[in-house]
Amino acid sequence: MDILEHARAIGRQIQIDDRYLALRAAQEASDADGDLQRLIGEFNLKRLAIDNEQAAEDRDDDKLARYNRELRVIYAEIMSNDNMKAYEKARGELDALLQRVMTIIQRSAQGDDPDTADQEASCSGDCSRCGGCH
């Protein structure tokens, strides 16, 4: 089996992993949640209103501040929705798995032992803030 076939095998394993399945279920629940979808629509419209006001030649800073306050309120409502909370949790768990897989691959490509290459316990997964794994 060549490397690309192994990558496809990893892809198939990811799609049967409980973390992936939980994310799919959370996505479906979020998509079916009418209140959440309404809030997301309001958020997108408010974001568009902010963009338009920022680009306006006669920009109204008071209106822009009001739009930004309203956007934060809508965002807080979205993030307090139970389906969004479940989605964010599931997304974080799958992202952590994918980061771990990528770390093993990257460290192996750098010459580390594939059987022991893994994220350090303190690794946040954000390499831009990292001083190095070695």
DSSP file (Angstrom, degrees, kcal/mol; ACC not computed):
  #  RESIDUE AA STRUCTURE BP1 BP2  ACC     N-H-->O    O-->H-N    N-H-->O    O-->H-N    TCO  KAPPA ALPHA  PHI   PSI    X-CA   Y-CA   Z-CA
    1    1 A M              0   0    0      0, 0.0     2,-0.1     0, 0.0     0, 0.0   0.000 360.0 360.0 360.0 130.4    0.0    0.0    0.0
    2    2 A D     >  -     0   0    0      1,-0.1     4,-2.0     4,-0.0     3,-0.2  -0.313 360.0 -95.7 -85.4 174.9    1.4    3.4   -1.0
    3    3 A I  H  > S+     0   0    0      1,-0.2     4,-2.3     2,-0.2     5,-0.1   0.884 123.0  51.4 -58.9 -43.4    1.3    6.6    1.2
    4    4 A L  H  > S+     0   0    0      1,-0.2     4,-2.2     2,-0.2    -1,-0.2   0.873 107.9  52.2 -65.9 -36.0   -1.8    7.9   -0.5
    5    5 A E  H  > S+     0   0    0      2,-0.2     4,-2.0     1,-0.2    -1,-0.2   0.887 109.4  50.5 -65.0 -37.5   -3.7    4.7    0.0
    6    6 A H  H  X S+     0   0    0     -4,-2.0     4,-2.4     2,-0.2    -2,-0.2   0.895 108.1  52.9 -64.8 -39.8   -2.7    4.9    3.7
    7    7 A A  H  X S+     0   0    0     -4,-2.3     4,-2.4     1,-0.2    -2,-0.2   0.904 109.1  48.8 -62.5 -40.9   -4.0    8.5    3.8
    8    8 A R  H  X S+     0   0    0     -4,-2.2     4,-2.3     2,-0.2    -1,-0.2   0.876 109.1  53.0 -66.1 -36.5   -7.3    7.3    2.3
    9    9 A A  H  X S+     0   0    0     -4,-2.0     4,-2.2     2,-0.2    -2,-0.2   0.905 108.7  49.7 -64.5 -40.3   -7.5    4.5    4.9
   10   10 A I  H  X S+     0   0    0     -4,-2.4     4,-2.6     2,-0.2    -2,-0.2   0.926 109.0  53.1 -62.1 -43.3   -7.0    7.1    7.6
   11   11 A G  H  X S+     0   0    0     -4,-2.4     4,-1.8     1,-0.2    -2,-0.2   0.901 108.7  48.9 -57.8 -42.3   -9.8    9.2    6.1
   12   12 A R  H  < S+     0   0    0     -4,-2.3     4,-0.5     1,-0.2    -1,-0.2   0.896 111.0  50.4 -65.1 -39.2  -12.1    6.1    6.2
   13   13 A Q  H >X S+     0   0    0     -4,-2.2     3,-1.0     1,-0.2     4,-0.6   0.886 107.7  53.4 -66.0 -39.0  -11.1    5.5    9.9
   14   14 A I  H >< S+     0   0    0     -4,-2.6     3,-1.2     1,-0.2     6,-0.4   0.915 104.1  56.6 -60.3 -42.0  -11.9    9.2   10.7
   15   15 A Q  T 3< S+     0   0    0     -4,-1.8    -1,-0.2     1,-0.3    -2,-0.2   0.590 111.3  42.0 -72.1  -8.9  -15.3    8.9    9.2
   16   16 A I  T <4 S+     0   0    0     -3,-1.0    -1,-0.3    -4,-0.5    -2,-0.2   0.380  89.8 112.9-111.2   1.5  -16.2    6.0   11.5
   17   17 A D  S <X S-     0   0    0     -3,-1.2     4,-2.4    -4,-0.6     3,-0.3  -0.466  75.5-124.1 -72.6 144.1  -14.7    7.5   14.6
   18   18 A D  H  > S+     0   0    0      1,-0.2     4,-2.5     2,-0.2     5,-0.2   0.827 110.6  57.0 -58.0 -33.8  -17.1    8.5   17.3
   19   19 A R  H  > S+     0   0    0      2,-0.2     4,-1.8     1,-0.2    75,-0.3   0.898 109.1  44.9 -66.9 -39.9  -15.8   12.1   17.3
   20   20 A Y  H  > S+     0   0    0     -6,-0.4     4,-2.4    -3,-0.3    -2,-0.2   0.931 114.0  49.2 -66.5 -46.2  -16.6   12.5   13.6
   21   21 A L  H  X S+     0   0    0     -4,-2.4     4,-2.3     1,-0.2    -2,-0.2   0.879 109.7  52.2 -62.4 -38.2  -20.0   10.9   14.0
   22   22 A A  H  X S+     0   0    0     -4,-2.5     4,-2.5    -5,-0.2    -1,-0.2   0.895 109.1  50.4 -64.7 -39.6  -20.7   13.2   17.0
   23   23 A L  H  X S+     0   0    0     -4,-1.8     4,-2.6    67,-0.2    -2,-0.2   0.925 110.1  49.5 -64.6 -43.9  -19.8   16.2   14.9
   24   24 A R  H  X S+     0   0    0     -4,-2.4     4,-2.4     2,-0.2    -2,-0.2   0.920 112.6  47.5 -60.5 -43.9  -22.1   15.1   12.0
   25   25 A A  H  X S+     0   0    0     -4,-2.3     4,-2.4     1,-0.2    -1,-0.2   0.909 112.6  49.0 -64.2 -41.7  -25.0   14.6   14.5
   26   26 A A  H  X S+     0   0    0     -4,-2.5     4,-2.4     2,-0.2    61,-0.2   0.884 110.4  51.5 -65.7 -38.1  -24.3   18.0   16.1
   27   27 A Q  H  X S+     0   0    0     -4,-2.6     4,-2.7     2,-0.2    -2,-0.2   0.925 110.5  48.1 -63.2 -44.9  -24.2   19.6   12.6
   28   28 A E  H  X S+     0   0    0     -4,-2.4     4,-1.8     2,-0.2    -2,-0.2   0.908 112.1  49.2 -63.0 -41.7  -27.6   18.0   11.7
   29   29 A A  H  X S+     0   0    0     -4,-2.4     4,-0.7     2,-0.2    -1,-0.2   0.899 112.6  48.1 -64.8 -40.0  -29.1   19.1   15.0
   30   30 A S  H >< S+     0   0    0     -4,-2.4     3,-0.8     1,-0.2     7,-0.2   0.911 110.7  50.9 -66.0 -42.0  -27.8   22.6   14.5
   31   31 A D  H 3< S+     0   0    0     -4,-2.7    -1,-0.2     1,-0.2    -2,-0.2   0.836 111.7  48.0 -63.6 -32.7  -29.1   22.7   10.9
   32   32 A A  H 3< S+     0   0    0     -4,-1.8     2,-1.0    -5,-0.2    -1,-0.2   0.558  86.5 100.1 -85.3  -9.2  -32.6   21.5   12.1
   33   33 A D    <X  -     0   0    0     -3,-0.8     4,-2.5    -4,-0.7     5,-0.2  -0.680  55.0-168.2 -83.7 101.4  -32.7   24.1   14.9
   34   34 A G  H  > S+     0   0    0     -2,-1.0     4,-2.3     1,-0.2    -1,-0.2   0.872  85.0  51.4 -59.4 -40.9  -34.9   26.9   13.5
   35   35 A D  H  > S+     0   0    0      2,-0.2     4,-2.3     1,-0.2    -1,-0.2   0.925 111.5  47.4 -63.4 -44.0  -34.1   29.3   16.3
   36   36 A L  H  > S+     0   0    0      1,-0.2     4,-2.5     2,-0.2    -2,-0.2   0.919 112.2  49.2 -63.3 -43.7  -30.4   28.8   15.8
   37   37 A Q  H  X S+     0   0    0     -4,-2.5     4,-2.2    -7,-0.2    -1,-0.2   0.874 110.0  51.9 -65.3 -36.4  -30.6   29.2   12.0
   38   38 A R  H  X S+     0   0    0     -4,-2.3     4,-2.5    -5,-0.2    -1,-0.2   0.926 110.7  48.2 -63.0 -44.5  -32.7   32.4   12.5
   39   39 A L  H  X S+     0   0    0     -4,-2.3     4,-2.8     2,-0.2    -2,-0.2   0.904 110.3  51.0 -62.9 -41.8  -30.0   33.8   14.8
   40   40 A I  H  X S+     0   0    0     -4,-2.5     4,-2.5     2,-0.2    -1,-0.2   0.906 110.3  50.2 -62.7 -40.7  -27.2   32.9   12.4
   41   41 A G  H  X S+     0   0    0     -4,-2.2     4,-2.3     2,-0.2    -2,-0.2   0.918 111.3  48.1 -62.0 -44.1  -29.2   34.7    9.6
   42   42 A E  H  X S+     0   0    0     -4,-2.5     4,-2.7     2,-0.2    -2,-0.2   0.907 110.8  52.2 -62.0 -41.7  -29.6   37.8   11.8
   43   43 A F  H  X S+     0   0    0     -4,-2.8     4,-2.7     1,-0.2    -2,-0.2   0.937 110.1  47.6 -59.5 -47.6  -25.8   37.6   12.6
   44   44 A N  H  X S+     0   0    0     -4,-2.5     4,-2.0     1,-0.2    -1,-0.2   0.891 112.9  48.5 -62.9 -40.3  -24.9   37.5    8.9
   45   45 A L  H  X S+     0   0    0     -4,-2.3     4,-2.3     2,-0.2    -1,-0.2   0.899 112.2  48.8 -66.4 -40.0  -27.3   40.4    8.1
   46   46 A K  H  X S+     0   0    0     -4,-2.7     4,-2.4     2,-0.2    -2,-0.2   0.901 109.9  51.9 -65.9 -40.2  -25.9   42.5   11.0
   47   47 A R  H  X S+     0   0    0     -4,-2.7     4,-2.5     1,-0.2    -1,-0.2   0.903 110.4  49.2 -61.7 -40.6  -22.3   41.7    9.8
   48   48 A L  H  X S+     0   0    0     -4,-2.0     4,-2.7     2,-0.2    -2,-0.2   0.902 109.3  51.8 -64.8 -41.8  -23.3   42.9    6.3
   49   49 A A  H  X S+     0   0    0     -4,-2.3     4,-2.5     2,-0.2    -2,-0.2   0.894 110.3  49.4 -61.9 -39.9  -24.8   46.0    7.8
   50   50 A I  H  X S+     0   0    0     -4,-2.4     4,-2.7     2,-0.2    -2,-0.2   0.937 111.2  48.7 -63.4 -47.0  -21.5   46.7    9.7
   51   51 A D  H  X S+     0   0    0     -4,-2.5     4,-1.6     1,-0.2    -2,-0.2   0.914 113.1  47.8 -59.7 -43.3  -19.5   46.1    6.5
   52   52 A N  H  X S+     0   0    0     -4,-2.7     4,-0.9     1,-0.2    -1,-0.2   0.911 112.5  48.2 -65.1 -42.1  -21.7   48.5    4.5
   53   53 A E  H >< S+     0   0    0     -4,-2.5     3,-0.5     1,-0.2    -2,-0.2   0.894 110.0  52.3 -66.6 -38.6  -21.6   51.2    7.2
   54   54 A Q  H 3< S+     0   0    0     -4,-2.7    -1,-0.2     1,-0.2    -2,-0.2   0.845 112.6  45.7 -64.3 -32.4  -17.8   50.9    7.5
   55   55 A A  H 3< S+     0   0    0     -4,-1.6    -1,-0.2    -5,-0.2    -2,-0.2   0.597  88.8 112.1 -86.0 -11.7  -17.5   51.4    3.7
   56   56 A A    X<  -     0   0    0     -4,-0.9     3,-1.0    -3,-0.5    -3,-0.0  -0.337  66.9-138.7 -67.2 141.7  -20.0   54.3    3.5
   57   57 A E  T 3  S+     0   0    0      1,-0.3     2,-0.3    -2,-0.0    -1,-0.1   0.872 106.7  43.7 -65.9 -36.7  -18.6   57.7    2.6
   58   58 A D  T 3  S-     0   0    0      2,-0.0    -1,-0.3     0, 0.0    -2,-0.1  -0.344  90.8-173.4-103.2  50.3  -20.8   59.3    5.3
   59   59 A R    <   -     0   0    0     -3,-1.0     2,-0.8    -2,-0.3    -5,-0.1  -0.123  17.2-145.2 -51.0 132.6  -20.1   56.7    7.9
   60   60 A D     >  -     0   0    0      1,-0.2     4,-2.5    -7,-0.1     5,-0.2  -0.887  10.1-168.3-105.1 104.2  -22.1   57.0   11.1
   61   61 A D  H  > S+     0   0    0     -2,-0.8     4,-2.3     1,-0.2    -1,-0.2   0.820  87.2  54.1 -65.4 -31.3  -19.9   56.0   14.0
   62   62 A D  H  > S+     0   0    0      2,-0.2     4,-2.3     1,-0.2    -1,-0.2   0.926 110.7  45.8 -67.1 -43.4  -22.9   55.9   16.4
   63   63 A K  H  > S+     0   0    0      2,-0.2     4,-2.8     1,-0.2    -2,-0.2   0.911 112.4  51.8 -63.3 -41.7  -24.8   53.6   14.1
   64   64 A L  H  X S+     0   0    0     -4,-2.5     4,-2.3     1,-0.2    -2,-0.2   0.902 109.5  48.9 -62.4 -42.2  -21.7   51.5   13.7
   65   65 A A  H  X S+     0   0    0     -4,-2.3     4,-2.3     2,-0.2    -1,-0.2   0.904 111.5  49.9 -63.8 -41.4  -21.3   51.2   17.4
   66   66 A R  H  X S+     0   0    0     -4,-2.3     4,-2.6     2,-0.2    -2,-0.2   0.927 110.3  50.0 -63.1 -44.7  -25.0   50.2   17.8
   67   67 A Y  H  X S+     0   0    0     -4,-2.8     4,-2.6     1,-0.2    -2,-0.2   0.911 110.3  50.4 -59.7 -42.2  -24.6   47.5   15.1
   68   68 A N  H  X S+     0   0    0     -4,-2.3     4,-2.1     2,-0.2    -1,-0.2   0.895 110.4  49.0 -65.1 -39.7  -21.5   46.1   16.8
   69   69 A R  H  X S+     0   0    0     -4,-2.3     4,-1.8     2,-0.2    -2,-0.2   0.929 112.9  47.9 -62.5 -44.4  -23.4   46.0   20.2
   70   70 A E  H  X S+     0   0    0     -4,-2.6     4,-2.4     1,-0.2    -2,-0.2   0.882 109.5  53.4 -63.9 -38.8  -26.3   44.2   18.5
   71   71 A L  H  X S+     0   0    0     -4,-2.6     4,-2.8     1,-0.2    -1,-0.2   0.915 107.6  50.5 -62.2 -43.2  -23.9   41.8   16.8
   72   72 A R  H  X S+     0   0    0     -4,-2.1     4,-2.3     2,-0.2    -1,-0.2   0.875 109.9  50.8 -63.7 -36.9  -22.3   40.9   20.1
   73   73 A V  H  X S+     0   0    0     -4,-1.8     4,-2.0     2,-0.2    -2,-0.2   0.932 112.2  46.1 -65.4 -45.7  -25.8   40.2   21.6
   74   74 A I  H  X S+     0   0    0     -4,-2.4     4,-2.6     1,-0.2    -2,-0.2   0.919 111.9  51.9 -63.1 -43.2  -26.7   38.0   18.7
   75   75 A Y  H  X S+     0   0    0     -4,-2.8     4,-2.7     1,-0.2    -1,-0.2   0.916 108.4  51.1 -60.3 -43.3  -23.4   36.2   18.9
   76   76 A A  H  X S+     0   0    0     -4,-2.3     4,-1.1     1,-0.2    -1,-0.2   0.891 110.1  49.9 -62.3 -39.1  -23.9   35.5   22.6
   77   77 A E  H  X S+     0   0    0     -4,-2.0     4,-0.6     2,-0.2     3,-0.3   0.920 111.1  49.2 -64.4 -43.2  -27.3   34.1   21.9
   78   78 A I  H >< S+     0   0    0     -4,-2.6     3,-1.2     1,-0.2     6,-0.2   0.943 112.2  47.4 -59.6 -48.4  -25.9   31.8   19.2
   79   79 A M  H 3< S+     0   0    0     -4,-2.7    -1,-0.2     1,-0.3    -2,-0.2   0.667 108.6  55.1 -73.0 -15.5  -23.1   30.6   21.4
   80   80 A S  H 3< S+     0   0    0     -4,-1.1    -1,-0.3    -3,-0.3     2,-0.2   0.526  81.6 111.0 -91.8  -6.3  -25.6   29.9   24.3
   81   81 A N  S <X S-     0   0    0     -3,-1.2     4,-2.6    -4,-0.6     5,-0.2  -0.494  71.6-134.4 -68.1 132.7  -27.7   27.7   22.1
   82   82 A D  H  > S+     0   0    0      1,-0.2     4,-2.3     2,-0.2     5,-0.2   0.864 104.9  50.9 -59.1 -38.8  -27.5   24.1   23.3
   83   83 A N  H  > S+     0   0    0      2,-0.2     4,-2.2     1,-0.2    -1,-0.2   0.881 111.1  48.3 -68.4 -36.1  -27.1   22.8   19.7
   84   84 A M  H  > S+     0   0    0     -6,-0.2     4,-3.0     2,-0.2    -2,-0.2   0.900 110.2  52.0 -69.6 -38.7  -24.3   25.3   19.0
   85   85 A K  H  X S+     0   0    0     -4,-2.6     4,-2.3     2,-0.2    -2,-0.2   0.928 111.2  47.2 -60.7 -44.1  -22.6   24.3   22.3
   86   86 A A  H  X S+     0   0    0     -4,-2.3     4,-2.5     2,-0.2    -2,-0.2   0.898 112.7  49.7 -64.3 -39.9  -22.8   20.6   21.3
   87   87 A Y  H  X S+     0   0    0     -4,-2.2     4,-3.1   -61,-0.2     5,-0.2   0.940 111.1  48.3 -63.2 -47.5  -21.5   21.5   17.8
   88   88 A E  H  X S+     0   0    0     -4,-3.0     4,-2.3     2,-0.2    -2,-0.2   0.891 112.8  48.7 -61.3 -40.5  -18.6   23.5   19.2
   89   89 A K  H  X S+     0   0    0     -4,-2.3     4,-2.0    -5,-0.2    -1,-0.2   0.942 114.4  44.7 -64.1 -47.6  -17.7   20.7   21.7
   90   90 A A  H  X S+     0   0    0     -4,-2.5     4,-2.3     1,-0.2   -67,-0.2   0.899 112.7  51.9 -64.9 -40.6  -17.8   18.0   18.9
   91   91 A R  H  X S+     0   0    0     -4,-3.1     4,-2.8     1,-0.2    -1,-0.2   0.914 109.4  50.3 -62.1 -42.6  -15.8   20.2   16.5
   92   92 A G  H  X S+     0   0    0     -4,-2.3     4,-2.1    -5,-0.2    -1,-0.2   0.886 110.1  49.8 -62.4 -40.1  -13.1   20.8   19.2
   93   93 A E  H  X S+     0   0    0     -4,-2.0     4,-1.7     2,-0.2    -2,-0.2   0.902 113.8  44.4 -68.6 -40.6  -12.8   17.0   19.8
   94   94 A L  H  X S+     0   0    0     -4,-2.3     4,-2.7   -75,-0.3     5,-0.2   0.911 112.1  52.9 -69.2 -40.9  -12.5   16.2   16.1
   95   95 A D  H  X S+     0   0    0     -4,-2.8     4,-2.7    -5,-0.2    -2,-0.2   0.897 107.3  52.5 -59.5 -39.6  -10.1   19.1   15.6
   96   96 A A  H  X S+     0   0    0     -4,-2.1     4,-2.1     2,-0.2    -1,-0.2   0.906 110.1  48.3 -63.4 -41.0   -7.9   17.7   18.5
   97   97 A L  H  X S+     0   0    0     -4,-1.7     4,-2.5     2,-0.2    -2,-0.2   0.944 112.7  47.4 -62.7 -47.8   -7.9   14.3   16.8
   98   98 A L  H  X S+     0   0    0     -4,-2.7     4,-2.6     1,-0.2    -2,-0.2   0.887 111.0  51.7 -62.9 -39.1   -6.9   15.7   13.5
   99   99 A Q  H  X S+     0   0    0     -4,-2.7     4,-2.5    -5,-0.2    -1,-0.2   0.902 109.8  49.8 -63.2 -40.5   -4.2   17.9   15.1
  100  100 A R  H  X S+     0   0    0     -4,-2.1     4,-2.2     2,-0.2    -2,-0.2   0.922 110.9  48.7 -65.3 -42.8   -2.8   14.8   16.8
  101  101 A V  H  X S+     0   0    0     -4,-2.5     4,-2.3     1,-0.2    -2,-0.2   0.934 113.0  48.1 -60.8 -46.1   -2.8   12.8   13.5
  102  102 A M  H  X S+     0   0    0     -4,-2.6     4,-3.2     1,-0.2     5,-0.2   0.882 109.5  53.1 -63.8 -38.0   -1.0   15.7   11.7
  103  103 A T  H  X S+     0   0    0     -4,-2.5     4,-3.0     2,-0.2     5,-0.3   0.923 108.8  49.2 -63.0 -43.9    1.5   16.0   14.5
  104  104 A I  H  X S+     0   0    0     -4,-2.2     4,-2.1     2,-0.2    -2,-0.2   0.928 114.6  45.2 -60.8 -44.8    2.4   12.3   14.3
  105  105 A I  H  X S+     0   0    0     -4,-2.3     4,-2.3     2,-0.2    -2,-0.2   0.943 115.6  46.1 -64.4 -47.7    2.8   12.6   10.5
  106  106 A Q  H  X S+     0   0    0     -4,-3.2     4,-1.1     1,-0.2    -2,-0.2   0.919 114.1  46.9 -63.8 -43.8    4.8   15.9   10.7
  107  107 A R  H  <>S+     0   0    0     -4,-3.0     5,-2.6    -5,-0.2    -1,-0.2   0.874 111.5  52.0 -67.9 -34.9    7.1   14.6   13.4
  108  108 A S  H ><5S+     0   0    0     -4,-2.1     3,-1.6    -5,-0.3    -1,-0.2   0.906 107.3  52.8 -64.3 -40.1    7.6   11.4   11.5
  109  109 A A  H 3<5S+     0   0    0     -4,-2.3    -1,-0.2     1,-0.3    -2,-0.2   0.729 105.2  56.0 -67.3 -21.1    8.5   13.4    8.4
  110  110 A Q  T 3<5S-     0   0    0     -4,-1.1    -1,-0.3    -3,-0.2    -2,-0.2   0.409 130.3 -95.0 -89.7   1.3   11.1   15.2   10.5
  111  111 A G  T < 5S+     0   0    0     -3,-1.6    -3,-0.2     1,-0.3    -2,-0.1   0.405  77.2 141.1 104.5  -2.5   12.7   11.9   11.5
  112  112 A D      < -     0   0    0     -5,-2.6    -1,-0.3    -6,-0.2     5,-0.1  -0.329  66.7 -89.7 -69.0 157.5   11.0   11.1   14.8
  113  113 A D    >>  -     0   0    0      1,-0.2     4,-2.4     2,-0.1     3,-1.7  -0.556  31.9-144.9 -67.6 118.8   10.1    7.6   15.6
  114  114 A P  T 34 S+     0   0    0      0, 0.0    -1,-0.2     0, 0.0    -6,-0.1   0.779  97.6  59.8 -58.6 -26.4    6.5    7.1   14.2
  115  115 A D  T 34 S+     0   0    0      1,-0.2    -2,-0.1    -7,-0.0   -11,-0.0   0.703 120.6  24.1 -76.3 -17.9    5.7    4.7   17.1
  116  116 A T  T <4 S+     0   0    0     -3,-1.7     2,-0.2   -12,-0.1    -1,-0.2   0.510  89.9 115.7-122.4 -10.0    6.4    7.4   19.7
  117  117 A A     <  +     0   0    0     -4,-2.4     2,-0.3   -13,-0.1   -13,-0.1  -0.453  41.9 127.9 -64.4 126.9    5.9   10.7   17.7
  118  118 A D        -     0   0    0     -2,-0.2     2,-0.1   -15,-0.1     3,-0.1  -0.962  61.9 -69.2-165.9 172.0    3.0   12.5   19.3
  119  119 A Q        -     0   0    0     -2,-0.3     2,-0.1     1,-0.1   -19,-0.0  -0.459  52.6-110.4 -71.2 146.2    1.9   15.8   20.7
  120  120 A E    >   -     0   0    0     -2,-0.1     3,-1.9     1,-0.1    -1,-0.1  -0.451  30.6-111.9 -69.3 153.0    3.5   16.8   24.0
  121  121 A A  T 3  S+     0   0    0      1,-0.3    -1,-0.1    -2,-0.1    -2,-0.1   0.801 119.0  47.9 -58.2 -29.2    1.0   16.8   26.8
  122  122 A S  T 3  S+     0   0    0      2,-0.0    -1,-0.3     0, 0.0     2,-0.2   0.403  82.0 125.2 -93.5   3.4    1.2   20.6   27.0
  123  123 A C    <   -     0   0    0     -3,-1.9     4,-0.1     1,-0.2    -4,-0.1  -0.443  43.0-166.0 -69.4 129.2    0.8   21.2   23.3
  124  124 A S        -     0   0    0     -2,-0.2    -1,-0.2     2,-0.2     3,-0.1   0.603  39.8-119.0 -86.7 -12.9   -2.1   23.5   22.5
  125  125 A G  S    S+     0   0    0      1,-0.1     2,-1.0   -26,-0.1     3,-0.1   0.366  83.7 114.4  87.7  -5.6   -2.1   22.6   18.8
  126  126 A D    >   -     0   0    0      1,-0.2     3,-1.6     3,-0.0    -2,-0.2  -0.795  42.2-178.2-101.8  92.1   -1.3   26.2   17.9
  127  127 A C  G >  S+     0   0    0     -2,-1.0     3,-1.3     1,-0.3    -1,-0.2   0.700  73.0  73.3 -65.3 -20.4    2.1   26.0   16.4
  128  128 A S  G 3  S+     0   0    0      1,-0.3    -1,-0.3    -3,-0.1    -2,-0.0   0.749 104.4  39.3 -67.9 -20.7    2.3   29.7   15.8
  129  129 A R  G <  S+     0   0    0     -3,-1.6     2,-0.3     2,-0.0    -1,-0.3   0.240  96.0 112.3-106.9  11.3    2.8   30.2   19.5
  130  130 A C    <   -     0   0    0     -3,-1.3     3,-0.1     1,-0.1    -3,-0.0  -0.641  55.6-156.1 -95.4 141.7    5.1   27.2   20.0
  131  131 A G        -     0   0    0      1,-0.3    -1,-0.1    -2,-0.3     2,-0.1   0.447  67.9 -76.0 -88.4  -1.9    8.7   27.3   21.0
  132  132 A G        -     0   0    0      1,-0.1    -1,-0.3     2,-0.1     0, 0.0  -0.221  26.4-114.0 120.2 151.2    9.2   23.9   19.4
  133  133 A C              0   0    0      1,-0.2    -1,-0.1    -3,-0.1   -10,-0.0   0.521 360.0 360.0 -91.9  -7.6    8.5   20.3   20.3
  134  134 A H              0   0    0     -3,-0.1    -1,-0.2     0, 0.0    -2,-0.1   0.442 360.0 360.0-105.3 360.0   12.1   19.3   20.6
